[in-house]
Amino acid sequence: MGRIIQGKCVDISSEGKGVVKIGKDIIFCDGLFPNEVADIEILYQRAGVSFGKVKKLYEISKDRIQPRCKICTSCGGCQYQQIKYEKQLEFKTNRVRNALKRIAHIDTEVKPCIGAKHPYNYRNKIQVPFAKDRKGRVVYGFYKENSHEIIPTKECAIEDKRAAPILWDIKELIKEFDIPVYNEDSGRGILRYVLIRTSYHYPELMVVLVTTTMNFPGQRNFINALIKKHPEITTIVENVNSRHTNVILGNKEKVLYGPGFIKDTICDLVFEISASSFFQINPEQVEILYKTALNLIDFNKKEVVLDAYSGVGTIGLIASKNAKKVISVEIVKDAHKNAIENAKRNNVNNIEFYCDDASKFISNYDGDLDIVIMDPPRKGSDERFLSTLINKRVKKIIYISCDPETLARDIEYLSTHYVVTYVQPVDLFSMTAHVETVVCLQQITK
């Protein structure tokens, strides 16, 4: 690799990379946008496709801007910081439209992606690895794309600003208290990751220390020193992950300080968030996302609603205000517990919670279901779940997706029995190629 090729970008990929076609060859290039011409250094090949980076730009897009972050392309986190925000939204709308055409084989109206008022410093969840560099210095930051090389990062343009000084002081305290950081090659060391969760509506902040063993040496003094430096921290949790894996969190936890959770508000309801709970990372945009989804239901207080892949129960609890009954299903135990507490906290009585796999639950459920709200992980749903929706003749499905390609695949599976009546992308992940989409599917009556 390392050879230089000059080419023109003709499209943008689903991963936010510029697409260059030279003859039959396809090159995906970071930091290159449609109509730009550049010298591209080929870094590697995979499945017959080349991947590269810009060495020199010759023709520059009128929509290109100076990014706030100097490492936005090398860390792989922000694919779009170098392009105007309005253009980012256009890319995302087109991604959803193209996925539906190419995969689901439907040509339906896709509403323009709803943008954020504040497209920077929105992330309420920050997770970074700690390690030592080649000179033996403690570093933290983000993994370079497709590698386990950490790019040291003092602050990030899309993360809550409260996180940066805490991460820096954790690094300094690691050195002061001589806490060994984890080495991926040897499997030795104690501190692997630090995860920070922030509340938007409350002055609450959680720090999660992901370690290889419980109760590391000097732990109490380390915690006391951290709290002294940052009294804004309201809880600290230790999560133990001793496995040789890319998964960040392990299954064992211990509360070291505070209640072990933080609270936040969505649509006037208060939610409890633990270290491992799924909770949408953009607090302003998630309200728009959920209101968009629930406005499609047209409640009359008679509906039985299934909230599948429900996390800490957010959208199900919000829907319960206008439904007859909501059934909430989540497989992660901590999130399931949070959901029950959230119902009690908000005095919601017309919701039932089940800790189960969504596909397993719905296939065994023998009651009536009028509406299903589904918000699956990035991999989408599965045939068992989707076929059960068809067999149970669910009248309306509200599908909230974080991946247009798996969304389109699932819609294609449902297309013989359901018609898409509404598609609305919402930008929860500004500066990145990711996009959330709300889709309404109505049962086809014969």
WODA-V143031 format. One record per residue. N is the residue number from 1. NEAR is the number of other C-alpha atoms within 12 Angstrom. Layout:
BEGIN
n = <N N>
near = <NEAR NEAR>
END
This chain:
BEGIN
n = <1 2 3 4 5 6 7 8 9 10 11 12 13 14 15 16 17 18 19 20 21 22 23 24 25 26 27 28 29 30 31 32 33 34 35 36 37 38 39 40 41 42 43 44 45 46 47 48 49 50 51 52 53 54 55 56 57 58 59 60 61 62 63 64 65 66 67 68 69 70 71 72 73 74 75 76 77 78 79 80 81 82 83 84 85 86 87 88 89 90 91 92 93 94 95 96 97 98 99 100 101 102 103 104 105 106 107 108 109 110 111 112 113 114 115 116 117 118 119 120 121 122 123 124 125 126 127 128 129 130 131 132 133 134 135 136 137 138 139 140 141 142 143 144 145 146 147 148 149 150 151 152 153 154 155 156 157 158 159 160 161 162 163 164 165 166 167 168 169 170 171 172 173 174 175 176 177 178 179 180 181 182 183 184 185 186 187 188 189 190 191 192 193 194 195 196 197 198 199 200 201 202 203 204 205 206 207 208 209 210 211 212 213 214 215 216 217 218 219 220 221 222 223 224 225 226 227 228 229 230 231 232 233 234 235 236 237 238 239 240 241 242 243 244 245 246 247 248 249 250 251 252 253 254 255 256 257 258 259 260 261 262 263 264 265 266 267 268 269 270 271 272 273 274 275 276 277 278 279 280 281 282 283 284 285 286 287 288 289 290 291 292 293 294 295 296 297 298 299 300 301 302 303 304 305 306 307 308 309 310 311 312 313 314 315 316 317 318 319 320 321 322 323 324 325 326 327 328 329 330 331 332 333 334 335 336 337 338 339 340 341 342 343 344 345 346 347 348 349 350 351 352 353 354 355 356 357 358 359 360 361 362 363 364 365 366 367 368 369 370 371 372 373 374 375 376 377 378 379 380 381 382 383 384 385 386 387 388 389 390 391 392 393 394 395 396 397 398 399 400 401 402 403 404 405 406 407 408 409 410 411 412 413 414 415 416 417 418 419 420 421 422 423 424 425 426 427 428 429 430 431 432 433 434 435 436 437 438 439 440 441 442 443 444 445 446>
near = <15 17 18 20 30 26 36 32 34 24 26 34 33 27 29 34 33 38 35 38 24 18 9 10 17 28 41 40 45 41 49 44 41 33 23 30 28 33 27 36 26 27 24 20 19 15 10 12 20 31 36 36 36 36 23 19 24 18 20 22 23 15 23 24 20 17 24 22 27 22 30 31 33 29 28 32 34 37 38 44 39 32 33 24 32 26 29 39 34 28 38 43 33 30 35 46 35 27 30 32 23 21 23 27 22 27 21 22 21 31 24 27 37 34 34 29 18 22 32 30 32 34 35 39 37 36 36 40 40 43 38 30 19 11 8 12 18 33 37 39 36 33 28 22 24 16 13 21 25 29 31 28 31 25 28 37 30 34 35 31 25 33 37 28 23 36 38 27 27 40 35 23 28 37 23 17 23 22 30 30 37 32 29 25 13 10 21 21 27 35 45 44 42 43 39 43 49 44 39 30 20 21 19 30 41 45 47 47 47 41 40 34 29 25 26 27 19 20 27 17 20 29 34 21 22 33 26 17 19 26 22 23 36 31 37 39 37 41 35 31 29 28 21 18 15 16 17 29 31 27 23 24 27 26 25 30 26 24 22 31 38 38 34 36 32 36 27 16 28 31 42 41 41 45 46 39 33 31 36 40 34 40 35 34 33 35 29 30 40 39 27 32 39 37 22 28 33 20 22 16 18 20 27 32 44 46 44 46 45 46 43 44 52 50 52 50 47 39 43 34 28 25 32 27 33 39 43 44 43 40 29 26 26 27 34 34 30 35 45 36 28 36 32 22 19 26 18 29 22 28 35 29 38 32 29 25 26 39 28 24 27 37 22 16 21 11 17 23 31 32 39 50 44 46 42 36 27 21 17 29 35 27 22 21 30 36 25 27 43 29 22 25 25 33 29 39 42 48 49 47 40 34 34 44 33 31 46 38 28 39 43 27 28 37 26 22 27 31 27 34 27 29 38 40 44 42 45 41 43 43 43 36 39 34 43 46 47 44 46 37 36 30 27 19 12 7>
END
